[in-house]
Amino acid sequence: MRKKVSCFSTRVWAGFLALLGFASCTSNEDPEDIPLEYGTPTVGFQVQGVVTDEEGNPLEDIQVIVRRAYNNDYRSGDTIYTDNKGAFAAEKFVTTGFEPDEQKVYFNDEKKVFKSDSILLKDMKLEKIEEGSGWSHGTYQTTTEVKLKKAEKEE
């Protein structure tokens, strides 16, 4: 009797977990058959670029904040600084969705010599550098060149 209850309980749990998405099904018979998977689509990004002034001179120590989330929440960012050539490269990050949406990259001069600026990830030059599989739609490398304007002096 105990074995029957255990077997029944195992099948109930397996069915329950399958309904929650802890399973996937596919047919190897038809190459056009798309696997049925439960999850969230994701896409990876590597953001890099150069920050200069309006004359094209590289700007060192400009704060670059790469927002990972679609809502640009302050807690979801990666903060880096430009080097002496004005270059920056953020770590790869993964976000939900199929493509860049409203994620932003912010450029701030903490010395207040230059005005802050931002650019949407989707407005940058995108290059697919890694194919994805399943729910992953691969990894894109984004490159941008940003020219910061001088801040207006307060009198």
C-alpha positions in Angstrom: 0.0 0.0 0.0 2.8 2.4 0.9 4.5 1.8 -2.4 1.3 2.6 -4.3 0.9 5.9 -2.4 4.6 6.8 -3.1 4.2 6.1 -6.8 1.0 8.1 -7.0 2.6 10.9 -5.1 5.6 10.9 -7.4 3.3 11.1 -10.5 1.3 13.9 -9.0 4.5 15.9 -8.2 5.9 15.3 -11.7 2.6 16.5 -13.3 2.5 19.5 -11.1 6.2 20.5 -11.8 5.5 20.0 -15.6 2.6 22.4 -15.4 4.9 25.0 -13.7 7.4 24.7 -16.6 10.0 22.3 -15.3 9.9 20.3 -18.5 10.3 20.7 -22.2 9.2 18.5 -25.1 10.5 18.1 -28.6 10.1 15.8 -31.5 13.2 14.6 -33.4 11.1 13.4 -36.2 10.3 16.7 -37.9 13.3 19.2 -38.3 10.8 22.1 -38.5 9.3 21.1 -35.1 10.0 23.9 -32.6 10.8 22.7 -29.1 8.1 23.5 -26.6 10.0 25.2 -23.7 9.0 27.1 -20.7 11.0 30.1 -19.7 11.9 33.7 -20.6 13.8 34.8 -23.7 17.1 36.4 -23.0 19.8 38.3 -25.0 23.3 39.2 -24.0 25.2 42.5 -24.7 28.7 43.7 -24.5 28.9 47.5 -24.6 32.0 49.4 -25.7 32.9 52.7 -27.2 34.8 56.0 -27.0 34.0 59.3 -25.3 35.4 62.5 -26.7 34.8 66.2 -26.5 33.3 68.1 -29.4 36.8 68.5 -31.0 37.4 64.8 -30.9 39.8 64.8 -27.9 39.5 61.6 -25.8 38.0 62.2 -22.3 39.5 60.3 -19.4 37.6 59.3 -16.2 34.1 59.8 -17.6 31.7 57.7 -15.7 29.8 55.3 -17.9 26.7 53.5 -16.4 25.3 50.7 -18.4 21.7 49.9 -17.3 20.8 46.3 -17.6 17.1 46.5 -17.1 14.4 47.7 -19.4 13.2 50.3 -16.8 16.7 51.7 -16.3 16.5 51.0 -12.5 19.6 52.4 -10.7 20.2 49.1 -9.1 20.6 47.3 -12.4 23.7 49.1 -13.7 27.4 48.5 -14.3 29.5 51.6 -13.6 32.9 51.9 -15.4 35.2 54.8 -16.3 36.9 55.7 -19.6 40.6 55.2 -19.9 43.2 57.8 -21.1 42.1 57.2 -24.7 38.4 57.8 -23.8 37.6 54.1 -24.3 35.3 52.0 -22.2 34.2 48.3 -22.3 31.5 47.0 -20.0 31.2 43.3 -18.9 28.8 41.1 -20.8 25.3 41.3 -19.3 22.1 39.4 -20.0 18.7 40.9 -20.0 15.2 39.5 -20.8 13.7 39.9 -24.3 14.6 39.4 -27.9 16.5 42.6 -28.6 17.5 45.9 -27.0 14.6 47.9 -25.8 14.8 50.9 -23.6 18.1 50.1 -21.8 20.4 53.2 -21.6 24.0 54.0 -21.3 24.7 57.1 -19.3 27.8 59.3 -19.5 28.7 61.6 -16.6 31.6 63.9 -15.9 31.9 63.9 -12.1 34.1 67.1 -12.4 31.2 68.8 -14.1 33.3 70.2 -17.0 31.1 68.4 -19.5 27.3 67.9 -19.7 25.9 64.5 -19.0 24.5 62.5 -21.9 22.8 59.2 -22.5 22.1 56.9 -25.4 19.6 54.0 -25.9 21.2 50.6 -26.5 18.9 50.1 -29.5 20.4 53.2 -31.1 23.9 51.9 -31.0 25.6 49.9 -33.7 24.8 46.2 -33.0 26.8 43.2 -34.2 25.8 39.6 -33.3 28.9 37.9 -32.0 27.4 34.7 -30.6 24.5 32.6 -31.7 21.9 31.6 -29.1 20.0 28.4 -28.5 16.7 27.7 -26.8 15.5 30.8 -25.0 18.9 32.6 -25.5 18.8 34.8 -28.6 22.6 35.2 -28.6 25.0 37.9 -27.7 25.5 41.3 -29.4 28.3 43.7 -29.2 27.4 47.3 -29.2 29.8 50.1 -30.2 29.3 53.8 -29.8 31.2 57.1 -30.1 29.9 59.8 -27.8 30.8 63.5 -28.0 30.2 65.4 -24.8 29.5 69.1 -24.8 31.1 71.5 -22.4 29.0 72.4 -19.4 27.7 75.9 -19.1 29.6 77.9 -16.5 27.6 79.1 -13.6 28.1 82.8 -12.7 
